[in-house]
Amino acid sequence: MTKKTSVFVRCKVFPGIFDNELYVIVDKSSAYVDRGSVKLLSVLGEKGAQGEVLAYIIQESEDKALVELPGEPVVGGLRSWVPRSQLVAG
């Protein structure tokens, strides 16, 4: 089994259903993820906040990466192709 590389991905963050989770949107995918997997970059309000979510790189190309979110999918599944500019060094 190969080890997946973890990275943070820029995202939009909203409150989750439960106190221990947040709802994140990355490109065309969204998921409920554990609060510990998200770094908030601004104050979380009803209009959401900017943030970074922990993800795992599945595949890479020259200008984009296929990432997998560690949570429960809502829209589009847990995997999404994102521009490399959305990846943030841990």
C-alpha positions as CSV (number, residue, x, y, z in Angstrom):
1,M,0.0,0.0,0.0
2,T,1.4,3.4,-1.0
3,K,1.4,6.3,1.5
4,K,-0.8,9.2,0.4
5,T,0.8,12.6,0.5
6,S,-1.2,15.1,2.6
7,V,-1.6,18.7,1.7
8,F,-3.9,21.6,2.6
9,V,-6.3,22.9,-0.1
10,R,-7.9,26.3,-0.1
11,C,-11.7,26.1,0.4
12,K,-14.9,27.8,1.5
13,V,-16.0,26.8,5.0
14,F,-19.4,26.8,6.6
15,P,-20.7,25.5,9.9
16,G,-21.5,21.7,10.0
17,I,-24.6,20.0,11.3
18,F,-22.7,19.0,14.5
19,D,-20.3,21.0,16.6
20,N,-17.3,18.7,15.8
21,E,-17.6,19.1,12.0
22,L,-17.5,21.8,9.2
23,Y,-18.9,21.9,5.7
24,V,-16.2,22.6,3.1
25,I,-16.4,23.4,-0.6
26,V,-13.4,22.6,-2.8
27,D,-14.0,23.3,-6.5
28,K,-17.1,21.3,-7.5
29,S,-17.0,19.0,-4.4
30,S,-18.2,19.5,-0.9
31,A,-18.1,17.4,2.3
32,Y,-18.6,17.4,6.0
33,V,-15.2,17.0,7.6
34,D,-13.9,16.9,11.2
35,R,-13.1,20.3,12.6
36,G,-9.5,19.2,13.3
37,S,-8.9,18.9,9.5
38,V,-9.7,22.6,8.8
39,K,-7.7,25.8,9.3
40,L,-10.0,28.8,9.3
41,L,-8.4,31.9,7.7
42,S,-11.2,34.3,8.7
43,V,-14.0,34.4,11.2
44,L,-16.7,31.8,10.6
45,G,-20.1,33.5,10.1
46,E,-23.4,32.6,8.4
47,K,-21.9,33.6,5.0
48,G,-19.0,31.2,5.6
49,A,-15.3,31.8,5.8
50,Q,-12.1,31.2,3.8
51,G,-10.1,28.2,5.0
52,E,-7.8,25.3,4.2
53,V,-8.8,21.7,4.5
54,L,-6.5,18.7,4.9
55,A,-6.6,16.5,1.8
56,Y,-4.7,13.7,0.2
57,I,-3.1,13.8,-3.2
58,I,-4.2,10.9,-5.3
59,Q,-2.7,11.9,-8.7
60,E,-0.8,14.9,-10.1
61,S,-0.3,16.5,-13.5
62,E,1.6,19.6,-14.5
63,D,-1.0,22.2,-13.5
64,K,-3.5,20.3,-11.3
65,A,-3.9,17.6,-8.6
66,L,-6.6,15.1,-7.8
67,V,-7.2,15.4,-4.1
68,E,-9.4,13.4,-1.7
69,L,-11.1,15.0,1.2
70,P,-11.3,13.1,4.6
71,G,-15.0,13.2,5.3
72,E,-18.6,12.5,4.2
73,P,-19.3,13.6,0.6
74,V,-22.3,16.0,0.0
75,V,-21.8,17.1,-3.6
76,G,-19.5,15.6,-6.2
77,G,-17.8,12.9,-4.1
78,L,-14.7,13.2,-2.0
79,R,-12.2,13.5,-5.0
80,S,-11.8,16.6,-7.0
81,W,-9.3,18.0,-9.5
82,V,-8.0,21.3,-8.3
83,P,-5.5,23.8,-9.7
84,R,-2.0,23.4,-8.1
85,S,-2.4,27.1,-7.1
86,Q,-5.1,25.9,-4.5
87,L,-2.6,23.7,-2.7
88,V,-0.9,25.0,0.4
89,A,2.3,23.7,2.0
90,G,1.5,22.1,5.4
